[in-house]
Amino acid sequence: MKRSYFGVIILCITLSMNIVFTQLLVHQYYHENYINVLIYMTCNIILFPVAIFVYKKEKNKGGANYEKK
């Protein structure tokens, strides 16, 4: 059975957005724009569980080339 790349692409996009929001958060904190820091922090807090959910869904979907022990 061939694996769908949709979940992997969504996971890559989500984790990339986490990196971008973290960089923006640090930059805004350095310039003391605390409202923007709270916005980017909230985006990070929301995106991280989404990435975990997508990962678990892809992991349980099957198609991996290893045997479960």
N, C-alpha and C positions, 0 to 999 in steps of 0.2 A: 504494500500500500504506500502510495506516495504522500509525503507530508505537505500540508498546505503552508505556504509562506506568509499568509495573511497575518497570523498571530505573531510570527517572528518580526515582521515589519512593524506591526503595532508596538511590540515590545521595544524595538530599537528606537522608534520615534519617541515613545514615552520616556525612556531613559535618557535620550538626547535632550529632551525638553527639561528633564530634571537637572542635567548639567548646566544648561543655559540659565535656568532660573536660579541655580545656586550661584553662578558667576554674577548675575545681575544683583542678587541679594548682597553679596560681598561688596560689590561696587557701590551700591546705594548706601550701605552701612558706612562705608568709608567716607562718603560725602554727606552723611548725616541726614538722609532723606528717609526718616523712619516710617512714614506711611507706605512708601514703596517697598521698604523692607518687609513690612507686615503682609503686603499683597503677594510678594514673591515667596515668602515663607508659607503662606496659605496654599499657593499653587504647588509648592514642593510637597506639602503634607497631603494634598489631595492626589497628586500624581504617583506617589510612592506605593500606596495600596493598590492603585490601578495596575501598576507594573507587576506587583506580586500576584494579583488575580489573573492577569494574562499569562504569566509564567506557569502558574499552577494549572490553568486550563490547557495550555499547550503540553505540559508535562504529562497530564492525565489523558490527553488525546491519543497517545500512542505513536507508533511509527519510529521510535528510537531503535537504534541498533545495539541494544544491550539487553541482557536478561535481568529480570528483577530477582533479587536474592532474598 
